Amino acid sequence: MQWHSAGMIIRELNEQDTGAFLALKRRGLRTDPDAFVASLEDDAPSYPEEVSERLRHASVASGDIVLGAFAPHLLGIIAITQDKRTKRQHKADLHGMYIVPEFRGRGLGKTLLAASLARARHMQGLEEIQLIVAAHHHETVGLYERYGFLRVWTERRALKCGDHYVDAHHMILDVTSRGASPRTEADRL
């Protein structure tokens, strides 16, 4: 399935996108290292094959959605992955969201987020999507909040990047119609 937005195509990534995905991930880890838990040094030699295999099978039915924005090259990515463990299959992680710096501020993050959430809502048994975002990325935190994500806690010194630390907000979105939402930090004060 494809979405068209402001001259861009938003679509699910597939095995043929492996090279572009890896190049964009490496770029993100270089330009915004404190926005990711991963680092360039973490990738095993088998990582390209693992990515190719993942993209070959990624789908709503598999519980793994990986979307990309193209104009015509890959400019942004986002993933939502449902937990496979029996007691946690009701949860999914939103991760790996990245937009190249020269295309930020144009609504691309909003478009990718909306498209991925629309697809994720069709995952069997999914009730909650969780994410972790660097606390100092105020615009990104605001985007997630506009889509209904709630901050449930902030982890001090979640990442150590060289000689500085990065705090991170843990956020969740209830995707059920039950309306039960978790308490936020503000509710506890």
FENRAVEN-V480102 format. One line per field, one symbol per residue. ss: DSSP state (a for helix, b for strand, c for the rest). phi: phi as a letter, one per 30 degrees, with the letter a starting at -180 (. if undefined). burial: 1 if it has 24 or more other ideal C-beta (glycine too) atoms within 12 Angstrom, else 0. A space follows every 10 residues. Layout:
ss: ???
phi: ???
burial: ???
This chain:
ss: cbbbbccbbb bbccaaaaaa aaaaaaaaaa acaaacccca aaccccaaaa aaaaaaacbc cccbbbbbbb cccbbbbbbb bbcccaaacc bbbbbbbbbc aaaccccaaa aaaaaaaaaa cccccccbbb bbbbcccaaa aaaaaacccb bbbbbbbbbb bccbbbbbbb bbbbcccccc ccccaaaac
phi: .bbcbhiccc addbedcedd dddddddddd dbddcbddbe ddddedeedd deddddcdae ddibcbcbcb adddcababb bddcdedbdd cbccaidabe edcdiciddd dddddddddd dcddidcbcb abbedddedd edddddcjdc dcaccdhdbc cicbcbdbdc bbbdcdcdid bddcedddd
burial: 0000100111 1111001101 1101111110 0111110000 0000000000 1001100111 0011111111 0001111111 1100000001 1111111111 0011000111 1111111011 1010011111 1111101001 1011001111 1100000010 0000011111 1111100000 000000000
